[in-house]
Amino acid sequence: MSQSLWIGRILISILVAVWVVLGVAGEARADDPPHVVFVTSVSGTGDLGSWPEAEFGTSGVDAADSICRGLASTAGLDDPNDFVAWLSDSDDDAYCRVHGVTGKVSNNCDGATLLAAGPWVRTDGYPFAPTIDRILDPNSEVYAPLKYDENGQVVTDTFFTGTYQSGAASIGRLCTDGGTLADWASSTGSGQVGSTYETGWNWTNAFNGSCASAQRLLCMEKGNGGPLPPFAQAGRLAFVTSASGTGALSSWPEADPGTSGIAAGDSICRNLAGAAGLPLPEEFRAWLSDGLTDAKDRFVEPGPWVRVDGVVVFPTTADMVAAGLFTGLNVTETGAYISYQRAWTGTFASGVAAAERCGDWLDGSDGLDGKLGLCASTTNGWTANVSFDCDWEYRLYCFGPDIRIFEDGFESGNTSAW
């Protein structure tokens, strides 16, 4: 067993002991640990029965489940027989399977009485997400990307899911054999995949992949587990705006009258922070570059930078320009989680100005382009994903002061110390 996996298991054991003392309650017993989730260390085509790790004679989702069980057992994870693949087929949706039942989302899993499945931690011990209903659309409440295998090793890849953000099967994207019509039995056609380097709902629905390409699987303990460990950390606050607008930032209703360009962007951040009741709203600034200033030079304070849910985004300020994201910057100032959304940046991954800056944020016409970041990404795409016309409406990233809010009970909902 790897050193990192041992560390993760030790952390979970320590936290369980703390929960027992504190008497944390939930649908599971208070002294139960949360469930575990991992991405497989092995990969293969959409013909899951052909994987060497599949039990002899199994196919489709049965083969996938046997792969998860076998890997969990070899890695020494607790209750390996409770692991199932997050995978849908024509008969059963992943949402129902992770509850340990059959059926479809549309028929309430064959009418079963469901306890909320989850929550889950990764094999490094860090929380992935709360219960399944909060992970899926429209909540998309994911704390950290799925990037650890059963041995506690980092993987940056994609995995078969066949599942939309609703938890239901993505029909037509199940690697279905054309002759037998059996799902997950073919290395031709297409299969829906999830991502290990994105949050939001991209964890299950990133894009339509090829069944011939080697993909991993996502394995989750089914049913209801114990509560998550505390994870909120103090630091400098960061958020993506709940509001959006064109590249002419002065046109946003949230901008201060008489401001334009980056100054208008900063005022948007300040005003949204103030409206959300965040401390020291006057100190928030937008992650933007123009012809005179690079975004990296506007943020030189030491980190870490954390989202309003307390999850670290950038462990250090240097990580802003080194693709060193711990998680996606896809939580708004109000605490809402967003998925496949983008933000104006005008900034390359290096933190310097890109050529596409909507006329230094003065022009909202379709004759100019602006560089955009993908909010759920943990790669350099967070700031330099694509460029689109400036008359389209996108969000902004905002970075604020070191407010130490999570040392004052924020994670429990107590903001009295603010």
N, C-alpha and C positions, 0 to 999 in steps of 0.2 A: 504494500500500500504506500502511495506517495506521501512525502512529508506534508505537502499542502493539504491533502485529504485528511491526514491525522489531525492537523491543526484545526481544520474546519469542524471535525467531529468533536474535538476537545472543547471548542468554543460553544458548540451546541449543548454539550453536556453541562458546561458551566452555567449557561443561560437557563437550562431546565431547572437546575438547582435553585437559581434565583427566583424563577417563577413559582416554585413550590413554596418558598419562604414568603413571597409576596401574595400568594393565593390568587394569581391571575386566573380568571374564569373564562370559559368558552363552551361551545357545544361539545368539544372533546374534553377529556379530563384536564384539569389545570396543570397537572404535572406531565402531560404528554408534550413531546417536542413537535414542532411543525413538521410537515412532510418535506421530502427532498425531491428536487427536480434536477435532471442532468441531460446534457446532450451526449449522444453516444460517441465513444472514442473510435468506433468503426463506421464505415459507410458502405453504400452499395447502390445498385440501381433500383428502379421502382418495382422490380420483381423480388419482393421481400423474401419469398421462400428460397431464393437462390443464395442468400447471404450465408456464409459459413457458420455464422453465429446463431442462425435460426434452428429451432428444434426440428429434427428429421420428420418429414411428413406434414409440416405446417405450411401455411401460405397466407397471404393477405395480412389482415390485422392480427391474426393469431400468431403468425410468424414474427411480426413486429413486437408483440407482447412477450414472446419467448426470448427475443433478443434483449429486451429491457431487463427481464428477470435474470437472465444469465449474466449480463454485465454487472447488474447490481449485486448479485451473489459473489462474483469473482472479486469485486471491489470491497466486499465486506460491509456493504450497507445493510442497515437494519431492515427486516421484513422484505426481502427481495421479491417475494411472491406478490406483494401488493403493488408492484410497479406495472403500469400499462403505458403503451405508446400514445402520445397525443396525436391521434390519427383517426380520420373519419373514413367510412366507406358508404356504399349506397344504402345499407341497412341501418347502421348505427353512427350517430354523430359523436365526435370527440367529447363534446360537452357531457353527453350521457355516459360515455365510457369512463371518464375520469371520476364520475360519481359511483362507478361500479355497477351500472345498470345498462340496459339496452334501450334502443329507440332513437327518436329524433327530437330535436329542439321543438319542432312544430307540434309534436304530440306529448310534450312534457315527459319525454323519456318513457314512453309507454304507460304514462300515468303514474309513475313511481313517486313516492314521497322522498324528497331529496333534502339531505342535510348539505349545507354549503361545503363543497370540496375545497381543500386547501386549509390554511395558507402553505406556501412553499419557501424553502431556502435553497440556495445553490449548494454545491458540495464544498464550497469554501466557507460556508456558514452564513453568508450574507443573504438577507431577504430578497427573493425574486419578486413576489407579489402576494397580495392577500387572497381571499376566496375567489373562486372561478368567476362568479358573477361580476365581481369588481374588476377583474382583469379584462373581460370582454367588452365589446362596444355596447353602450356609448361611454363607459367609464375609462377603459384602457389604463387602469391604475397599476402600472409596472414600475418597480423601484430600480431595478438594475437588469442589464441585458443577460440573456442566457448564454454564457460563454465558458462554462465549465463542464467537463465530462465527468464520468462516474469516478474517475481517479483523482479529481481535483485539479486536472490540468486544463489550461486555457485552450479553447478552440475558437477560431474565427471563421465561421463557415455558415452554410445553410442546411436545413433539414426538412424532410418531407412532413407535411401536415395534412394536406387535403382538406383544409379547414379554414373557413372564413372567420372574420373577427366576431361573428355571432356565435361561434362554437359549432356551427352546422357545416355539413360537407359541402365542398366546392365541387358540385357535380360536373363531370366532364374533365376534371383534373385529378383523377384518382388512379392513374397508371393502369387503366382497365384493359384487360386482354380482349382483343377484338373478336376472338372465336368463342371463348367460354363466358365472356362478359364478367369475369371475376376481377374485382378491384385489387390493386397492388400486386398484380401478377404479370406485369409486362414491363419491358425495358424500352418500349416505344410509347409515343404519345406524351402527354404532359401531366405534371403533378404539382399541386400547390405547395409552396415551401415557405418556411419561416426563417427568421434571421437571428444569428447570435450577436449581431452588432447594432441592433436597433431596438428601441422600446416602443411605446404606443401599442397599436395593434399589429405592427409589423413583426412582432415575435411569432405570430401564427400565419400572417398573410402578407408576406413581403413581395412576392411576385410568382408568376407561373413558370415553373422550372421544367426541365426535360427529364423524362423518366430514364433516359440513357445515361445521364450524368450521375456521378457518385454523390449521393447526399447522405446526411446523417439522419438520426431519429431523435425525437425529444421524448424522454421518459419521465413520468410523473407518478408519485405515490397517489393512489386513488383514495377517495373518501375524505373524511374530515380529520384534520390534525390539530395539534396544539397551537397556541398563539405565537406570533412572530416575536423575535427579540427586539428590544428597542434599537432604533437605528438612526434617529435624528442626531445630527452633528452641528456644532456651532461653526460659524464662518461668515464670509461675505455673501450676501444674498444675491441670487440671480434668478431671473424669470424670463419667459417669453410672453409677449403682450397678449392679453385677451382680445385686444382690438387689432384691426388690420386696416391698411390703406394703400394708396398708390405710392410711387416713388417720389412724388411731390409731398414731402412730409408736412409742409405748412398747411396742406389741405385737410389733414386729419382733424376731426373735431376735438381730439384730445390734446392737440398742440397749443401752446400759448400763442395768443394773438401777437403778430409782429415778428414771430420767429420764423426761420427758414433753415434748410439744410440740416446739418448735424445738430445745431442748436434746437431746431424743432423736434428732432428725434429725442434729444435729452429731455425736453419738456414733456413729451409724451410719456416717457418712462417715469418722470417725477410725478406727473398727475395721476397715472394709473396706480403707482405705488401708494400715493396719498389716499386715493379713493378706496384702496383695499385695506387701509389701516396699517400699512407696513411702517416700521420705525424709520426715522430720518429719510423721508421720501425725497427731500431736496438734494440728496447725495447720489441719486441714481443717474446713470448715463447709458446711452445706447452704444452697442457694439457696431460701429460704423466707421468707414474710412471715406475721406474725400481727397481732393487734389492736393491738399496741404498737410493732411494728418493721416497717419496709419492707425488703425484701430488698436494695434498692439501697444502703441505709445500713449494711448489714453487710459490704459489700465496697467499700472506698475506696482500696485499694492500687493503684498503677499497674500497668498490664499490661506485656506481653501475657499472655493466658491461653492455654495450649496443652493439647492432649490428650496422653495418654500415648504416642501415636505421634509426637509432636513437631509436629503440624500446629496452626497458630494457629487458635483459635476466635474470640477477641475480641482484635483488635490493641491496643485500649486498654480500660480499665475503663469509660469513657464509652460504648463500643459495646454494653455490656450492656443499656443502656436506649435505644439508638438503632437497634436491629435491624441492628447493624454486624457481623454474624457473617461470618467468612471461610469457615467450614465448619460442619457440624452437630456438636453435642456428643453424639455417639452412640457413643463408645468408652468401655468400662468401665475400672475400675481394673486389671483383668487384661490389658487390651489387646484384648479382644474387640470386634468391630464388631456393632452391633445395628441393626435396621431399623425397622419400623413400631411403635415403642414410645413410651410417654409417661412423664413424670415429674411427681410432685406439685410444685407451686410456690406456689399461692395468690397469684400475683403477675401483675399486668398487664404489658404491654409497657413501660410507663414505669418499672417497677421498684417500684411501690407496691402495697400489699396489695389484693387482690381480696376481694369479699365471701365467695366460696366458699373456705373454709379448713378444712373438716372440724372445726369447733369449735376453731379454733386448734390443730389436729393432735392433739386429745384424743379424737376420736370416730370410730370406724370403722364406723358404721351406715349403712344405706341411706337414712336420713332426712335426711342432709346431703350437700352437694356439695363438691368440691374442684377448684380450677382446676389444669389440667394443661398441660404443654408437650410439644410433639412433638420428640423427640430428634434426628431427622434433618433438621429444618427449619433453613434459614438466613434465615428471615423472623422477624417478631416472634412467630410461632407457636411458637418455641422455648420460650417461657415462658407464653404465653397462647393455647393452641390451642382447647381445649374444657373443659367441666366435667362430671364424672361423680360417681356415688354414691361415698361414702367407704368403702364395704365392698368396693370393687374394689381390686385390687392393682396398684400402679404403682411406678416407681423414684424416685430422687432425683438431683438434680444436686449435685455436691460441688466446692468450690473450695479450693485449698490454697496453700502458700507458694511463693515464688520459689526454686526449688531448683537451677536451672542444670544439670539433669542432662544435657542434650543437648550440653553442652560437654565431657562426660567419656566419650564413646563409647557412649552409650545406643543410638544408631541402629544400631550394629553389634552390639548385644547384650552389650556389655561394661559391667557395672554395678559393677565392682570399686571405682570411685572413690566409690561411695555410702558 
